Amino acid sequence: MYSHIQLAQQHIAELHAQADAHRLAADARPPRRELRTRVGWTLVELGLRLASTPNGTKPALA
């Protein structure tokens, strides 16, 4: 039973190390939120145009 506890603790330590490495890698990447935000709002606007047009007519795209 003691070996199971040791294995679990080792696994937890490995998971913590992986999480730390992931955090460091994510912090090193340049932020891409501006582009993601613009694309997201463009898709929302397009969806609203498509949803608000009557059947049979096509929306005017800018």
Beta strands, then each sheet from edge to edge (+ up, - down):
end
